[in-house]
Amino acid sequence: MSNRKDDHIHSALKQQHVTNDFDKVRLLSNSLCSVDVNDVDVSVSVFGHTFQTPIYINAMSGGSDLSKEVNQKLSVIAKTFGFPMATGSLSAAIKDAKWYDSFQVINGELKEGFKIANIGLSRSKEDAQKAIDILDAHALQIHLNAAQEITMPEGDRTFKHWKERLIEIIEFVTVPVIVKDVGFGMTRETVETLNSIGVKYIDVSGKGGTNFIAIENDRRDNRLVSFESYGLSTVESLLDNQDSHDITLFASGGIRDAFDIVKSLALGAHMVGLSGYFLKLVMTYDIKKSIQIVKQLIDDVKGIMAVLNAPSIDTLKEVDKVFHQDLINFMNQRKKGK
Ligand SMILES: Cc1cc2nc3c(=O)[nH]c(=O)nc-3n(C[C@H](O)[C@H](O)[C@H](O)COP(=O)(O)O)c2cc1C
């Protein structure tokens, strides 16, 4: 019998993301550059921790032998660069203790590192705490993935308890809770609702990269093809949430390279999560080469920020932006609701 997590990994590896909405955002600056690359500071503080870069490894792996291997490799990258690291949903381990190891494997490298557990809202508040305990995690991600579930042949069809369950989990668990999508983005109405029930950390995880409707379509006999265009892009999600000041916003979904990271930060993200990028990296290269590539990624973020005359993430947010007509159209239509 095939393992669902392995299906997801194999399908995600096949997906190509040549263009996305990040290409519809331009950042402008004064060509008479006044910042040295070495003076660019990309450190960020969140959850009472300071991280040297605003990058984190987002939820993917655990619950199969292959995903144990992936988690092990990702944990080396996380340790090397001090990235926070989320595992995939711990649901598999909660259902069957034989999979503990495929998540706990990251503890070998990340004794000192920042670990994030992940779970969905079909799980109880006790299960959410168990997920945190299995990993000895510093934070908990809750994923909202209804579009994936309904495309998944064996997926969940019950969602009306979600809000109540989320409130219960937030009140019950002992670590900060981050609510995330899985690649379909979040409107400001979603973010406002989440904020109203006490959520402080949100990862919009928008469209533009890994597409879970396409992944689940790969597991179906009859594909729900046109549904693959559902969702808000990461850029649209960030633009829609420009005014959400009480929330710490994270961006993920379709981050392809350093310029996408810089654009996410310029559009208001506090940190930037990459999943597909890191999966492809560790499945393509050995760990030495993977580390070289990630070092280059960070150097490129700093280099691009210097070109933009932005010595810090705060100054980057002031950089002038020009948007493609599609995004202007999106913003204009969304203004009506304000
Ligand atoms: C193989 C794979 C497995 C994933 N599993 C999970 C998961 O268990 N929980 C979750 O919240 N998100 C999961 N995701 C979604 C990612 O965290 C992220 O939201 C999405 O992939 C968009 O980011 P990307 O375009 O950088 O891949 C998974 C992604 C991939 C590629």
The ligand as an ORCA input file, in Angstrom:
! r2SCAN-3c Opt
* xyz 0 1
  C       5.718     17.155      0.405
  C       4.973     18.226      1.163
  C       4.286     17.865      2.313
  C       3.598     18.848      3.048
  N       2.996     18.492      4.219
  C       2.442     19.460      5.003
  C       1.938     19.165      6.292
  O       2.004     18.024      6.757
  N       1.387     20.176      7.024
  C       1.309     21.467      6.534
  O       0.841     22.355      7.232
  N       1.773     21.749      5.305
  C       2.338     20.813      4.552
  N       2.863     21.142      3.319
  C       2.605     22.498      2.780
  C       3.762     23.456      3.007
  O       4.044     23.665      4.368
  C       3.475     24.820      2.329
  O       2.380     25.425      2.945
  C       3.204     24.662      0.821
  O       3.980     23.616      0.294
  C       3.521     25.927      0.038
  O       4.895     26.242      0.106
  P       5.948     25.939     -1.085
  O       5.358     26.516     -2.325
  O       7.210     26.588     -0.627
  O       6.101     24.464     -1.164
  C       3.581     20.190      2.591
  C       4.290     20.526      1.430
  C       4.982     19.566      0.714
  C       5.758     19.969     -0.494
*
